[in-house]
Amino acid sequence: MLLMFLVVCFMFFSGIIVFSSKRKHMLLMLLSLEFIVLSLYFNIYLYLSCQGYEYFFLMVFLTMSVCEAVLGLSILVSMIRVFGNDYVMSFSSLW
């Protein structure tokens, strides 16, 4: 079980490293955020299965992560329609 927690920690920190290094493209940032959310989901699942708790919180977490992904994709689509690319620096209202 400790090996699984180490794998989840490695997934989480590699997602954070990719998120911080790929700041130019919005799509790569969204993909790394989803990877971080996936590692958090797996970590919560492992914790709840070890403790013998219910999995209701996982459904709430999945719902919130899907809402976050939809909002990110809608921002990406509107950004590509307005500016023609997904470069974050060309989106002037962020900075």
NORUR-V629032 format. One line per field, one symbol per residue. ss: DSSP state (H for helix, E for strand, - for the rest). Layout:
BEGIN
ss->???
END
This chain:
BEGIN
ss->-HHHHHHHHHHHHHHHHHHHH---EHHHHHHHHHHHHHHHHHHHHHHHHHH----HHHHHHHHHHHHHHHHHHHHHHHHHHHH---EHHH-----
END
